[in-house]
Amino acid sequence: MQRGRAAVVVCSDAFAGLARAQSRGHALGELPLAQVAHPFGSLRPEAVAELAPDLADRIARTLNGTGTPSTEGDGAPSAAERIQVPADPLAMGLDFTARGWGDGLPLIAPTEDRVERMLQGTRRARSELIGCLPPRNGAATVEQVAINATMAGCLPGHLPVLLAAVEAATRPSLRLASLQTTTNPSTVAMVVSGPIVADLGFNASGNCMGPGNWTNATLGRALRLVLQNAGGGVADGLDRATHGQPAKFGLCFAEHQAASPWPSLNIERGFAPDASVVTVVGALGTWNMHSTVSDARDLVAVIGDTMQYPASSDYLHGGCPWVVLGPEHAALMATAGWDRATVRERIREASRMRAGRHRGSDLERLRSARRAELGEIDEDRLVPISVAAEDITIVVAGGPGAHSVFMPVSAHSRSVSVAVAG
């Protein structure tokens, strides 16, 4: 044991594989593990007290071992490997899925000529490193992103958008390591705004979060494949989602700026009006909100009530949720004379939830996590969903109909916006 460098990873046995992969991904080698039986987080304090002496003893004994240095997954970029694949598309898809490279749906073979054609969509060098993606800390180069874009069915013009999304996903505030490994059903959603929405034919209107548009569907899927193949977020591997969600296949939609009464999202995020911008969001899902009320105050009340649910990590930690307003709901609020800032403030006020709706240890977690912000929290305290109104993102998308969407966000994750470059 080298003095000052001994280390041990403490985890439950269900997450031992993830712990080993993350230590390798950060070039720490095979760090020794001290494991406890899963599940651990729901144990009562007296049960934890009974386990603690034995665990402390095992940690002490484990620290006497030494790790093996490793460079696997150290973020060093390398050229893509060339392999022979089955000629039959179905056989190739099954083979790639078995290797952990696919998502369970048919894939397009990333042959050299197809990848070369994809790379024509950008002026960036194929060897340029976009970033390293957790939990495996894998290097995502332009070439590797292009390979995944090819497999997903993207067109060359889509590549700059995907590169921007991957770059955004590497920003620390998104907390991708958590999104890729949590038991939550989190996914990285992509929201596109600016002139490129029309240029590439994104769907910002009816069914914008669903099927039927090639650009939306392939780009959402391609981002998922990059996060899986470079980052290691493989389902039932390092991705430990208890149930997952359909949006983990890909969720990409565009802002419907023509139907919005307010400045575009890219302007609100500090970009020029003519900039095309990609925003990535650590989304836990989509929750439809159908209301035909004719008063904006009633609509905000309905939205606020819908956002309140005790199992929400947004309330536990003070989150950054999204509200995707349908054009009809946005117009109703604009008719009331409200700008986007007013809508945010009113929704934050309407969505305050009684702390007592959290039970047992969940209430204690809420009190611990938000005490510094809110002080002591009794059961009747109305807890806001976010620390500040500015943490709630309001965007307009969708087609005709009295519907909007609440998009809760994984704990501590903050959406990130990046301009699309050539």
Stockholm file with secondary structure:
# STOCKHOLM 1.0

chainA/1-422         MQRGRAAVVVCSDAFAGLARAQSRGHALGELPLAQVAHPFGSLRPEAVAELAPDLADRIARTLNGTGTPSTEGDGAPSAAERIQVPADPLAMGLDFTARGWGDGLPLIAPTEDRVERMLQGTRRARSELIGCLPPRNGAATVEQVAINATMAGCLPGHLPVLLAAVEAATRPSLRLASLQTTTNPSTVAMVVSGPIVADLGFNASGNCMGPGNWTNATLGRALRLVLQNAGGGVADGLDRATHGQPAKFGLCFAEHQAASPWPSLNIERGFAPDASVVTVVGALGTWNMHSTVSDARDLVAVIGDTMQYPASSDYLHGGCPWVVLGPEHAALMATAGWDRATVRERIREASRMRAGRHRGSDLERLRSARRAELGEIDEDRLVPISVAAEDITIVVAGGPGAHSVFMPVSAHSRSVSVAVAG
#=GR chainA/1-422 SS CCTTCCCCEEEEGGGHHHHHHHHHHTTCCSCCEEEECSCCTTCCHHHHHHHHHHHHHHHHHHTTSCCCCCCTTSSCCCCCCCCCCCSSHHHHHHHHHHTTCSCSSCCCCCCHHHHHHHHTTCSSCTTCEEEEETTTTEEEEHHHHHHHHHHHTCCGGGHHHHHHHHHHHTSGGGCHHHHHHCSSCCEEEEEEESTHHHHTTCCCSTTTTSSSCHHHHHHHHHHHHHHHHTTCCCBTTTBCCSSCCGGGGCCEEECCGGGCSSCCHHHHTTCCTTCCEEEEEEECCCEEEECCCSSHHHHHHHHHHHHCCTTCHHHHHTCCCEEEECHHHHHHHHHTTCCHHHHHHHHHHHTCEEGGGSCHHHHHHHHHHHHHHHCSCCTTCEECSSSSGGGSEEEECCCSSSEEEEECBCTTCCCEEEECCC
#=GC SS_cons         CCTTCCCCEEEEGGGHHHHHHHHHHTTCCSCCEEEECSCCTTCCHHHHHHHHHHHHHHHHHHTTSCCCCCCTTSSCCCCCCCCCCCSSHHHHHHHHHHTTCSCSSCCCCCCHHHHHHHHTTCSSCTTCEEEEETTTTEEEEHHHHHHHHHHHTCCGGGHHHHHHHHHHHTSGGGCHHHHHHCSSCCEEEEEEESTHHHHTTCCCSTTTTSSSCHHHHHHHHHHHHHHHHTTCCCBTTTBCCSSCCGGGGCCEEECCGGGCSSCCHHHHTTCCTTCCEEEEEEECCCEEEECCCSSHHHHHHHHHHHHCCTTCHHHHHTCCCEEEECHHHHHHHHHTTCCHHHHHHHHHHHTCEEGGGSCHHHHHHHHHHHHHHHCSCCTTCEECSSSSGGGSEEEECCCSSSEEEEECBCTTCCCEEEECCC
//
